Amino acid sequence: MKKWIVLIGSLLLVPICLVLMTSTIFVSQSSAAEEDCSSVQNETPNSDTDADSESEAKAIFDHLTKSIGFSGAGASGALAVAQRESNFKVQATNPGGGVAGYFQWSGWGNTVNGDRIHSEGSIKGQDLSTLTQANEFKLLDFELKGSYNAVRMLVGKSKDPQQAALDWSEKFEGVSISDSQTKANEIKANALSWYTKFNGASIPDSIKDATNDGADSDTDDSYQEANSGCETGSGTGDQVEGTIPMGTYYDKLNPAAKKAIGKRPDFKSYPDDMTSAPWGHQCAWYVTYRAKEMGFNESTSAEGNGAVWGQSDPNFISEVGKPVAHSAVDFKQGQGGRGTSEAGHTAFVEYVNPDGSLIISECNVVSGHSGMDRASATQPEESYATVSAADAKILTYVYPKGKG
């Protein structure tokens, strides 16, 4: 996808949310969403090809080492995880878990864990004819040269195939080392086996840092970052230092802020059609679907102005001045520098610092996206900001009963 050029600096960032939408959040969710996230991602896949496993493994190994520059140890570690995930079946699919391909990318059939498999663009829907080796290598390149560059740098330079397998499993697949389905001993043994079979010791790494000297200048893969794994941030913890200016996009956040947020909003999966979401990209539209992602499972109508989002819903509690992690936060006109009309504004609390300040995500705050109507509410993704402790004490927090 083309890189979004964001102009913030001295531009005036003005959020405006008028009467927004009626959008129902349903109690029922897919059965996959009710399971442990890592279990869903790592169910035994259904295989529908008879490709020779070793031949496929060699193709992946060669691509990682020759095209991307991985060391033999790093490529062997990645192979061990591909073996666990799909047994090297290029069209291995698990529709129930919503995953497919060599590395069981999410987004095949459902987007419970994000939509990685379609992020590069060559793999279409659930069209098996597009689930090919060539397209999966394009996707692999797209991720490793973009939002997973850190994995490329870590695993690609590895000198230990067994550690490379653990790092790939945790950082690329999003499966915690402590998760029994990591099968740590198995992937370590398999990594060493592939390292020996393909003479990995003879292949030094040739990785360059994509951030400084190897990036694709026309792509921005950061959207999928943090959506591949299963971990949602706790919403509280250590102080995240620094102030995030209003309107900051995800790729501009520092690592500490990204870690605090945890699993990033799957913005591009939110309904954005005139029937079910007539006010797409306005603030209440965004908060409605972010809330659903974060467990607001009671049926609710997110209607009205941002200043009162969710406050009339009998399933919710609304409280002034007491920040709650993973809650909606409503701004009356002018509060926190938001809401230039009586309609006010609403956002989502991603993290509460020990000092009482907040990290929030929101929509309809970037200059040029004032959102007076659908045509002008064109913010391409969610943005982030810090709310001061002083401002946090005057805002209204909305969350499901039993959560606070």
RODO-2510 file (C-alpha; in nm, 4 decimals, decimal comma):
residues 404
     n   res          X          Y          Z
     1     m     0,0000     0,0000     0,0000
     2     k     0,1193     0,3565    -0,0581
     3     k     0,2899     0,5339     0,2243
     4     w     0,0703     0,7896     0,3976
     5     i     0,2449     1,1243     0,4279
     6     v     0,1389     1,2866     0,7528
     7     l     0,1740     1,6608     0,8082
     8     i     0,1377     1,7442     1,1739
     9     g     0,3913     1,9965     1,3060
    10     s     0,2340     2,3367     1,3202
    11     l    -0,0941     2,2390     1,1566
    12     l    -0,4069     2,2983     1,3594
    13     l    -0,5566     1,9667     1,4626
    14     v    -0,9277     2,0088     1,5171
    15     p    -1,1592     1,7222     1,6130
    16     i    -1,5280     1,7763     1,5458
    17     c    -1,7958     1,5150     1,6041
    18     l    -2,1535     1,6035     1,5205
    19     v    -2,4518     1,3704     1,5471
    20     l    -2,2979     1,0480     1,4382
    21     m    -2,4456     0,7075     1,4000
    22     t    -2,6517     0,4205     1,5247
    23     s    -2,4435     0,1065     1,5175
    24     t    -2,5213    -0,2035     1,7198
    25     i    -2,2593    -0,4056     1,8980
    26     f    -2,3809    -0,7613     1,9289
    27     v    -2,3270    -1,0007     2,2143
    28     s    -2,2645    -1,2918     1,9829
    29     q    -1,9202    -1,3303     1,8282
    30     s    -1,7548    -1,6019     1,6244
    31     s    -1,6607    -1,9118     1,8152
    32     a    -1,2985    -1,8410     1,7283
    33     a    -1,3121    -1,5165     1,9232
    34     e    -1,4192    -1,7043     2,2341
    35     e    -1,1163    -1,9317     2,2262
    36     d    -0,7718    -1,8523     2,3540
    37     c    -0,6123    -1,6428     2,0805
    38     s    -0,2960    -1,8467     2,0487
    39     s    -0,5000    -2,1662     2,0344
    40     v    -0,6962    -2,0313     1,7403
    41     q    -0,3845    -1,9338     1,5510
    42     n    -0,2157    -2,2658     1,6045
    43     e    -0,4810    -2,5280     1,5485
    44     t    -0,3663    -2,8083     1,3234
    45     p    -0,4358    -2,6710     0,9755
    46     n    -0,6289    -2,8481     0,7057
    47     s    -0,3995    -2,9293     0,4167
    48     d    -0,5253    -2,9427     0,0605
    49     t    -0,2066    -2,9964    -0,1375
    50     d     0,0366    -3,2871    -0,1728
    51     a     0,3493    -3,0771    -0,2271
    52     d     0,6725    -3,2431    -0,1278
    53     s     0,7587    -3,1052     0,2139
    54     e     1,1347    -3,1004     0,1758
    55     s     1,1161    -2,9314    -0,1641
    56     e     0,8890    -2,6615    -0,0225
    57     a     1,1162    -2,6209     0,2784
    58     k     1,4171    -2,5722     0,0508
    59     a     1,2275    -2,3097    -0,1508
    60     i     1,1471    -2,1136     0,1672
    61     f     1,5052    -2,1519     0,2919
    62     d     1,6477    -2,0278    -0,0384
    63     h     1,4096    -1,7352    -0,0499
    64     l     1,4958    -1,6237     0,3013
    65     t     1,8712    -1,6559     0,2495
    66     k     1,9077    -1,5449    -0,1133
    67     s     1,6306    -1,2885    -0,1528
    68     i     1,6042    -1,1430     0,1975
    69     g     1,9563    -1,2043     0,3277
    70     f     1,8897    -1,4316     0,6236
    71     s     2,1699    -1,6292     0,7803
    72     g     2,1460    -2,0056     0,7515
    73     a     2,0619    -2,0217     1,1209
    74     g     1,7860    -1,7629     1,0888
    75     a     1,6286    -1,9304     0,7878
    76     s     1,6405    -2,2690     0,9617
    77     g     1,4620    -2,1246     1,2644
    78     a     1,1863    -1,9821     1,0448
    79     l     1,1547    -2,3187     0,8659
    80     a     1,0991    -2,4992     1,1943
    81     v     0,8042    -2,2731     1,2701
    82     a     0,6622    -2,3115     0,9174
    83     q     0,6828    -2,6868     0,9712
    84     r     0,4832    -2,6555     1,2918
    85     e     0,2302    -2,4211     1,1356
    86     s     0,1621    -2,5847     0,7978
    87     n     0,4105    -2,8667     0,7372
    88     f     0,5199    -2,6546     0,4376
    89     k     0,1833    -2,6835     0,2634
    90     v     0,1453    -2,3666     0,0603
    91     q    -0,2343    -2,3939     0,0641
    92     a    -0,2733    -2,5121     0,4227
    93     t    -0,5880    -2,3458     0,5541
    94     n    -0,7770    -2,3320     0,8788
    95     p    -1,0954    -2,1310     0,8128
    96     g    -1,2131    -2,1718     1,1733
    97     g    -0,8985    -2,0080     1,3032
    98     g    -0,8926    -1,7637     1,0132
    99     v    -0,5385    -1,8550     0,9064
   100     a    -0,3702    -1,9896     0,5929
   101     g    -0,0415    -2,0399     0,4112
   102     y     0,3079    -2,1489     0,5065
   103     f     0,3081    -1,9348     0,8206
   104     q    -0,0684    -1,9462     0,8831
   105     w    -0,1219    -1,5749     0,8371
   106     s    -0,4352    -1,4326     0,9972
   107     g    -0,7266    -1,2962     0,7956
   108     w    -0,8325    -1,6103     0,6069
   109     g    -1,2051    -1,6325     0,6755
   110     n    -1,2062    -1,4065     0,9800
   111     t    -1,0040    -1,1177     1,1167
   112     v    -1,0125    -1,2019     1,4882
   113     n    -0,6347    -1,1633     1,4918
   114     g    -0,6058    -0,8997     1,2201
   115     d    -0,5853    -0,9296     0,8423
   116     r    -0,2217    -0,9913     0,7630
   117     i    -0,2769    -1,2302     0,4740
   118     h    -0,4292    -0,9630     0,2506
   119     s    -0,1985    -0,6778     0,3516
   120     e     0,0362    -0,7106     0,0543
   121     g    -0,2534    -0,7447    -0,1890
   122     s    -0,1670    -1,0467    -0,4028
   123     i    -0,3742    -1,2946    -0,1972
   124     k    -0,7428    -1,2261    -0,2555
   125     g    -1,0233    -1,3131    -0,0125
   126     q    -1,0425    -1,6904     0,0271
   127     d    -0,9417    -1,7554    -0,3329
   128     l    -0,7156    -2,0605    -0,3235
   129     s    -0,5854    -1,9818    -0,6698
   130     t    -0,4095    -1,6788    -0,5206
   131     l    -0,2655    -1,8753    -0,2273
   132     t     0,0534    -1,9578    -0,4147
   133     q     0,4192    -1,9816    -0,3278
   134     a     0,4990    -1,6691    -0,5299
   135     n     0,2294    -1,4646    -0,3568
   136     e     0,3244    -1,5873    -0,0109
   137     f     0,6851    -1,4917    -0,0781
   138     k     0,5624    -1,1443    -0,1801
   139     l     0,3715    -1,1222     0,1481
   140     l     0,6740    -1,2429     0,3427
   141     d     0,8927    -0,9771     0,1782
   142     f     0,6275    -0,7109     0,2371
   143     e     0,6133    -0,7814     0,6098
   144     l     0,9842    -0,8383     0,6689
   145     k     1,0781    -0,5161     0,4893
   146     g     0,8069    -0,3231     0,6675
   147     s     0,6369    -0,3697     1,0014
   148     y     0,8331    -0,6888     1,0785
   149     n     1,1713    -0,5397     0,9967
   150     a     1,2675    -0,5884     1,3618
   151     v     1,2081    -0,9637     1,3220
   152     r     1,4130    -0,9612     1,0027
   153     m     1,7002    -0,7929     1,1852
   154     l     1,6809    -1,0246     1,4869
   155     v     1,6267    -1,3630     1,3213
   156     g     1,8065    -1,2806     0,9963
   157     k     2,1321    -1,2187     1,1822
   158     s     2,0981    -1,5174     1,4128
   159     k     2,3874    -1,7573     1,4547
   160     d     2,1830    -2,0059     1,6585
   161     p     1,9065    -2,1904     1,4676
   162     q     1,7337    -2,3014     1,7868
   163     q     1,7116    -1,9502     1,9288
   164     a     1,6051    -1,8279     1,5859
   165     a     1,3101    -2,0675     1,5952
   166     l     1,1981    -1,9355     1,9333
   167     d     1,2396    -1,5742     1,8231
   168     w     1,0462    -1,6279     1,4991
   169     s     0,7656    -1,8053     1,6846
   170     e     0,7330    -1,5272     1,9391
   171     k     0,7982    -1,2200     1,7257
   172     f     0,6576    -1,3168     1,3847
   173     e     0,3862    -1,5669     1,4773
   174     g     0,2881    -1,3937     1,8017
   175     v     0,2963    -1,7169     2,0047
   176     s     0,4414    -1,6711     2,3522
   177     i     0,7334    -1,8951     2,4435
   178     s     0,5431    -1,9988     2,7563
   179     d     0,2477    -2,1189     2,5465
   180     s     0,2471    -2,4981     2,5303
   181     q     0,1525    -2,4781     2,1636
   182     t     0,4866    -2,3167     2,0893
   183     k     0,6260    -2,6714     2,1084
   184     a     0,9615    -2,5204     2,1971
   185     n     1,1617    -2,8420     2,2099
   186     e     1,0158    -2,9615     1,8822
   187     i     1,0866    -2,6450     1,6850
   188     k     1,4377    -2,6210     1,8302
   189     a     1,5117    -2,9783     1,7206
   190     n     1,3645    -2,9198     1,3752
   191     a     1,5584    -2,5953     1,3327
   192     l     1,8847    -2,7764     1,4026
   193     s     1,7852    -3,0519     1,1604
   194     w     1,7180    -2,8060     0,8747
   195     y     2,0359    -2,6172     0,9582
   196     t     2,2330    -2,9383     0,9109
   197     k     2,0407    -3,0577     0,6044
   198     f     2,0763    -2,7302     0,4124
   199     n     2,4302    -2,6547     0,5358
   200     g     2,3206    -2,3399     0,7105
   201     a     2,6653    -2,2852     0,8605
   202     s     2,7957    -2,1932     0,5155
   203     i     2,5525    -1,9012     0,4765
   204     p     2,6413    -1,5781     0,6558
   205     d     2,3775    -1,3127     0,7088
   206     s     2,3607    -1,0153     0,4718
   207     i     2,0781    -0,8280     0,6411
   208     k     2,0547    -0,4523     0,6070
   209     d     1,8483    -0,2349     0,8360
   210     a     1,5372    -0,1458     0,6355
   211     t     1,4857     0,1605     0,8505
   212     n     1,8120     0,3144     0,7354
   213     d     1,9285     0,1530     0,4162
   214     g     1,6950    -0,1132     0,2913
   215     a     1,3364     0,0108     0,3096
   216     d     1,0859     0,0080     0,0278
   217     s     1,0182     0,3784    -0,0083
   218     d     0,6647     0,3397    -0,1390
   219     t     0,5211     0,1164     0,1295
   220     d     0,4124     0,1523     0,4869
   221     d     0,3464    -0,1854     0,6445
   222     s     0,3089    -0,0556     0,9983
   223     y    -0,0674    -0,0978     0,9920
   224     q    -0,0412    -0,4704     1,0589
   225     e     0,2135    -0,4330     1,3384
   226     a     0,0798    -0,5587     1,6726
   227     n    -0,2198    -0,7225     1,5046
   228     s    -0,0399    -1,0453     1,4299
   229     g    -0,0091    -1,1676     1,7859
   230     c    -0,2583    -1,2354     2,0589
   231     e    -0,1500    -1,0060     2,3357
   232     t    -0,3654    -0,7109     2,4326
   233     g    -0,1980    -0,4580     2,6553
   234     s    -0,3046    -0,4574     3,0199
   235     g    -0,3949    -0,0904     2,9959
   236     t    -0,1891    -0,0035     3,3047
   237     g     0,1675    -0,0499     3,4238
   238     d     0,4900     0,1454     3,4142
   239     q     0,4956     0,5127     3,3266
   240     v     0,5308     0,5751     2,9528
   241     e     0,7480     0,8833     2,9367
   242     g     0,6969     1,1645     2,6906
   243     t     0,3929     1,3288     2,5366
   244     i     0,2253     1,2053     2,2192
   245     p     0,0925     1,5028     2,0197
   246     m    -0,2694     1,4912     1,9062
   247     g    -0,2975     1,3329     1,5608
   248     t     0,0082     1,1053     1,5840
   249     y    -0,0131     0,7951     1,3682
   250     y     0,0973     0,4538     1,4964
   251     d     0,4247     0,4346     1,3027
   252     k     0,5422     0,7536     1,4752
   253     l     0,4985     0,6126     1,8277
   254     n     0,8011     0,5083     2,0290
   255     p     0,8450     0,1407     2,1286
   256     a     0,7308     0,2022     2,4864
   257     a     0,4009     0,3488     2,3690
   258     k     0,3445     0,0638     2,1226
   259     k     0,4127    -0,1905     2,3960
   260     a     0,1687    -0,0148     2,6294
   261     i    -0,1049    -0,0194     2,3652
   262     g    -0,0523    -0,3870     2,2868
   263     k    -0,2735    -0,5235     2,0126
   264     r    -0,3416    -0,2387     1,7751
   265     p    -0,6930    -0,1484     1,6539
   266     d    -0,7836    -0,3334     1,3350
   267     f    -0,9069    -0,0082     1,1825
   268     k    -0,9389    -0,1305     0,8252
   269     s    -1,1709    -0,4153     0,9256
   270     y    -1,4335    -0,1792     1,0691
   271     p    -1,7559    -0,1554     0,8647
   272     d    -1,7430     0,1487     0,6411
   273     d    -2,0487     0,1286     0,4191
   274     m    -2,3378     0,3695     0,3987
   275     t    -2,5866     0,1171     0,5394
   276     s    -2,4197    -0,0133     0,8565
   277     a    -2,1758     0,2710     0,9134
   278     p    -2,3061     0,5886     0,7493
   279     w    -2,0715     0,8080     0,9528
   280     g    -1,7501     0,6163     0,8883
   281     h    -1,4273     0,7695     1,0170
   282     q    -1,5981     0,9986     1,2638
   283     c    -1,5079     0,9701     1,6297
   284     a    -1,8069     0,7669     1,7539
   285     w    -1,7788     0,5319     1,4570
   286     y    -1,4210     0,4571     1,5591
   287     v    -1,4909     0,4176     1,9315
   288     t    -1,7852     0,1865     1,8623
   289     y    -1,5726    -0,0669     1,6774
   290     r    -1,2633    -0,0305     1,8949
   291     a    -1,4861    -0,0941     2,1961
   292     k    -1,6193    -0,4096     2,0336
   293     e    -1,2624    -0,5311     1,9761
   294     m    -1,1827    -0,4713     2,3415
   295     g    -1,4680    -0,6664     2,4920
   296     f    -1,7709    -0,4354     2,5030
   297     n    -1,9848    -0,7386     2,4269
   298     e    -2,3164    -0,6165     2,5572
   299     s    -2,5602    -0,4989     2,2934
   300     t    -2,5323    -0,1239     2,2636
   301     s    -2,6351     0,1500     2,0277
   302     a    -2,3465     0,3906     1,9840
   303     e    -2,5504     0,6853     1,8725
   304     g    -2,5496     1,0558     1,9215
   305     n    -2,2704     1,3006     1,9799
   306     g    -1,9185     1,2210     2,0951
   307     a    -1,9724     1,4100     2,4198
   308     v    -2,2245     1,1491     2,5369
   309     w    -2,1131     0,8297     2,3620
   310     g    -2,2531     0,5243     2,5415
   311     q    -2,3728     0,7178     2,8457
   312     s    -2,7404     0,6265     2,7964
   313     d    -2,6756     0,2538     2,7518
   314     p    -2,8044     0,0570     3,0558
   315     n    -2,5252    -0,2002     3,0128
   316     f    -2,2573     0,0611     3,0684
   317     i    -2,1280     0,2668     3,3581
   318     s    -2,0280     0,6274     3,2986
   319     e    -1,8148     0,8038     3,5554
   320     v    -1,6443     1,1426     3,5658
   321     g    -1,2821     1,1875     3,6670
   322     k    -1,1807     0,8256     3,7281
   323     p    -0,9834     0,6928     3,4283
   324     v    -1,0458     0,3301     3,3370
   325     a    -0,8135     0,1436     3,1021
   326     h    -0,9837     0,0157     2,7868
   327     s    -1,2846     0,2418     2,8243
   328     a    -1,4384     0,5072     2,6053
   329     v    -1,3626     0,8631     2,7119
   330     d    -1,6063     1,1427     2,6274
   331     f    -1,5072     1,5081     2,5856
   332     k    -1,7523     1,7928     2,6221
   333     q    -1,6980     2,0927     2,4008
   334     g    -1,3451     2,2258     2,4515
   335     q    -1,2302     1,9681     2,7055
   336     g    -0,8754     1,8512     2,6457
   337     g    -0,8542     2,0715     2,3381
   338     r    -1,1186     1,8678     2,1586
   339     g    -1,4727     1,9242     2,0437
   340     t    -1,5209     2,2671     1,8853
   341     s    -1,8995     2,2394     1,9029
   342     e    -2,1559     2,1111     2,1506
   343     a    -2,1266     1,7730     1,9821
   344     g    -1,7965     1,7199     2,1644
   345     h    -1,5716     1,4235     2,0958
   346     t    -1,5092     1,0634     2,2040
   347     a    -1,1946     0,8506     2,2073
   348     f    -1,0688     0,5210     2,3517
   349     v    -0,8385     0,4853     2,6526
   350     e    -0,5556     0,2521     2,5553
   351     y    -0,3391     0,3060     2,8639
   352     v    -0,3509     0,4778     3,2033
   353     n    -0,0150     0,5965     3,3341
   354     p     0,0614     0,5845     3,7074
   355     d     0,0616     0,9654     3,7113
   356     g    -0,2986     0,9693     3,5858
   357     s    -0,2262     1,0742     3,2284
   358     l    -0,3686     0,8706     2,9412
   359     i    -0,2696     0,7325     2,6037
   360     i    -0,5783     0,7421     2,3837
   361     s    -0,6615     0,6363     2,0303
   362     e    -0,9164     0,8301     1,8298
   363     c    -1,0435     0,9252     1,4885
   364     n    -1,1369     1,2523     1,3221
   365     v    -0,8635     1,4688     1,4709
   366     v    -0,6093     1,5113     1,1917
   367     s    -0,5989     1,8455     1,0125
   368     g    -0,8128     1,8322     0,7006
   369     h    -1,0342     1,5584     0,8420
   370     s    -1,2789     1,7685     1,0399
   371     g    -1,5588     1,5238     0,9686
   372     m    -1,8554     1,7564     0,9304
   373     d    -1,9953     1,4886     0,7026
   374     r    -1,8885     1,1520     0,5647
   375     a    -1,7150     1,3050     0,2648
   376     s    -1,4699     1,4984     0,4806
   377     a    -1,4225     1,2315     0,7503
   378     t    -1,1399     1,0642     0,5633
   379     q    -0,8791     0,9873     0,8277
   380     p    -0,6949     0,6816     0,6865
   381     e    -0,6229     0,5172     1,0219
   382     e    -0,6570     0,5748     1,3939
   383     s    -0,4302     0,8281     1,5616
   384     y    -0,2923     0,8596     1,9145
   385     a    -0,2363     1,1258     2,1771
   386     t    -0,1487     1,1815     2,5407
   387     v    -0,4151     1,3347     2,7657
   388     s    -0,2693     1,5127     3,0672
   389     a    -0,3516     1,3993     3,4209
   390     a    -0,5251     1,7320     3,4816
   391     d    -0,7511     1,6900     3,1794
   392     a    -0,8121     1,3234     3,2633
   393     k    -0,9724     1,4302     3,5933
   394     i    -1,2549     1,6191     3,4205
   395     l    -1,3460     1,3706     3,1480
   396     t    -1,6208     1,1049     3,1447
   397     y    -1,5323     0,7352     3,1140
   398     v    -1,7735     0,4758     2,9752
   399     y    -1,7258     0,1033     3,0214
   400     p    -1,9272    -0,2190     3,0642
   401     k    -2,0648    -0,3043     3,4073
   402     g    -1,8225    -0,5192     3,6013
   403     k    -1,5165    -0,3834     3,4226
   404     g    -1,4158    -0,0893     3,6418
***
